[in-house]
C-alpha cells in the first residue's frame, strides 16, 4: 500500500491534532476525562486491556480493517445509534462519557462518528456489563457495548478504535522485539489473548513504530482472572521501562495510524495526479488535484488496487466487497 507522507507534514498535523485533543479535554471536568486517569489510569481499565475478548466473535472479525479496505468505513463516515434512553437518570453519566469519547476521536479530523439517519451500516451502541466491539465495518447493524457500571471515556475510545478497524498493539507480529509476555504469570484461560497476530490475520502496522503507551496496548493492571501472582507483571519492556498501555487518551502514534488508515490529508504534500486508497469502497480512490483529494470511481467493475495504486480486476486487486 502506498500511503506516503512527508515527515514535516505528519509532524505538524499530529501536533495540531494533539493540541486540539488537549483543548477538548479542558472542556470536560477532570474527573470525567483525565482526572484519576492521569494519576491511576489503570483504575478505570477493564478486560479489554488484556483480552481480545472485547473484540466480538464472528466470521469476519479476524481481518484487520486497516489492511482490508472493505472493512474501513466509507469515506471515514461512521453512523451510530444509541440503543438505550440517554435521558434516563441512570444513563446520563455513561451517555456523557460516550459523547466525550466520540468527540475525542472526531477531533483527529480524519473520521466523523455521527448520529445515524437512514444509513444501512450502523454502529449500535448499547449498555451491558462489559465492553466489546467488532473490528471494522461489518455491514448492517453491528453492536458496540459499553459497561453501564464502569463507564470510562478512554475505554469507550478503545472500543471505538476497534470499530474503526484497529486491533491491539501488544498482539503485533513484531511485539517480541519490544516486550516480553510473562507466560508463567498468566492463567491458562487468558493465554490465548496474548497470542501474536500472524501475517494471515490481515493486520498491518502501517510502518509505524511500536507504541508502548498506545490506547490499544494491554496494561499491567492487576486482575485475579489473569494474573497468577498479582505482585508480578505480565508484560515487561525490553528497554527497561515499566509503563505499558493506558486508557485515557490517543497517543501521537494512535493518531498517526488513524491518519494512515483513513488517508487523511494525503494530498497536502503530494504531486498532482497521485493516487491513494479511498477508505471503505473498493470501487473508489483519491486523486490529488492542487493539493486536494478528489474522490474518483474506477471504470466498469474494476477495483482500486491498494498495493499497486491503480484500478484493476477485482480478483487481482487487494480489496474485496462486503459479504
Secondary structure as GFF3:
##gff-version 3
##sequence-region A 1 323
A	DSSP	alpha_helix	7	27	.	.	.	ID=ss1
A	DSSP	alpha_helix	35	40	.	.	.	ID=ss2
A	DSSP	three_ten_helix	41	44	.	.	.	ID=ss3
A	DSSP	three_ten_helix	47	49	.	.	.	ID=ss4
A	DSSP	three_ten_helix	52	54	.	.	.	ID=ss5
A	DSSP	three_ten_helix	69	71	.	.	.	ID=ss6
A	DSSP	three_ten_helix	74	76	.	.	.	ID=ss7
A	DSSP	beta_strand	77	82	.	.	.	ID=ss8
A	DSSP	alpha_helix	92	106	.	.	.	ID=ss9
A	DSSP	beta_strand	112	115	.	.	.	ID=ss10
A	DSSP	beta_strand	122	128	.	.	.	ID=ss11
A	DSSP	beta_strand	132	133	.	.	.	ID=ss12
A	DSSP	beta_strand	141	147	.	.	.	ID=ss13
A	DSSP	alpha_helix	153	164	.	.	.	ID=ss14
A	DSSP	three_ten_helix	169	171	.	.	.	ID=ss15
A	DSSP	three_ten_helix	175	177	.	.	.	ID=ss16
A	DSSP	beta_strand	179	181	.	.	.	ID=ss17
A	DSSP	three_ten_helix	183	185	.	.	.	ID=ss18
A	DSSP	alpha_helix	188	191	.	.	.	ID=ss19
A	DSSP	three_ten_helix	192	194	.	.	.	ID=ss20
A	DSSP	three_ten_helix	199	201	.	.	.	ID=ss21
A	DSSP	beta_strand	235	237	.	.	.	ID=ss22
A	DSSP	alpha_helix	252	261	.	.	.	ID=ss23
A	DSSP	beta_strand	275	277	.	.	.	ID=ss24
A	DSSP	beta_strand	284	289	.	.	.	ID=ss25
A	DSSP	beta_strand	292	297	.	.	.	ID=ss26
A	DSSP	beta_strand	303	305	.	.	.	ID=ss27
A	DSSP	beta_strand	310	312	.	.	.	ID=ss28
###
